[in-house]
Amino acid sequence: MAGEVVFSTGMTGYPEALSDPSFYGQILVFTFPLLGNYGMPAGDTAEHFLANYESSSGQVSALIVENYSEYYSHHSASTSLAQWLYNQKIPAITGIDTRALTQKIRESGVMLGKVIIGDEDVPFFDPNRENLVARVSIPQVQRLGSGKKRVLLMDCGSKHSIIAELAGRDVEIIRTPWNYPIRDENFDGLLISSGPGDPAKCTETVEQVSHALNADIPTFGICLGHQIMALALGAETYKMKYGHRSQNQPALDTQSGRAYITSQNHGFAVDTKKLPQGWTPLFTNLNDNTCEGLVHKSGRFFSTQFHPEAAPGPVDTRYLFDRFVALL
């Protein structure tokens, strides 16, 4: 299996990370040296997947760990990590010095790699050359729940945790494919989800978001959705040398001056030099000063590069969903 080699610094949360569509096409390295010790939760029904995983199937290309625990123990575990990976057809290897591998990536930047067995080789694969969003988005419209207000969730590889946050706030959800013509729907607000790959590949999504902004529809972008919103404004995005994939990235709220610990998983960022008048950064990464969010002076449109739904990770910024729903 070939893909882009990335690492995650989380100590826990591997069920959510392994099923996150944002990792599509990537070989995931966990820096924490022990994995598998609490097994994998049930996923044999749609309800189990919705409760325990971020998408209906594994999205990573391969997994690399240092020490794999053959014995697992957790009250919610129904199978081992190895068995789950086998069922999802995701190759994994253990016995690798993942911290040395992480240092190599930190020195050289994100690299392409492949996992090969014996003499069976495969060519390198750069997932960023593909429209990965088209591969992970849902094929047709879904209507979920009921509520006083209606949110259109543009699925670019949405996590179940985003849906759960919306469902808990008395809203009806219209979940659409990434390139769905939103003019055909009646809704009160637009949420552009997270997802994998280069946002510049999502030209059809950018066009739809541009329409929503011009129509003054309250809009909230998360991760890839934040980048797509920036492109819809006429700004630009760029490939980061390292990317952010951890559960402990500090982000500064430029309006309140308060710092939050955030969960992140992205390899592209927004260049703020070409933001139109009336738009400013909403959050800034305190490690490398990259843009972590945008906001319009009206407050009706905003975005975050990090994950306020944070699965796995801290939910300190969950309040942003409240802010979005209040705009409806």
Secondary structure, DSSP 8 states (H G I E B T S, - for coil): -EEEEEEE--SS-HHHHHT-GGGTTEEEEESSSEE-TT-EE--SSHHHHHHH-SSSS---SEEE-SEE-S----TTEEE-HHHHHHHHT--EE-S--HHHHHHHHHHH-SEEEE--BTTB------GGGS-HHHHHS-SS-EEE---SEEEEEE-SS--HHHHHHHHTTTEEEEEE-TT--GGGS--SEEEE---SS-GGG-HHHHHHHHHHHHTT--EEEETHHHHHHHHHHT-EEEEEEEEEEEEEEEEEETTT--EEEEEEEEEEEEEGGG--TTEEEEEEETTT--EEEEEETTSSEEEESS-TT-SSS--TTTHHHHHHHHH-
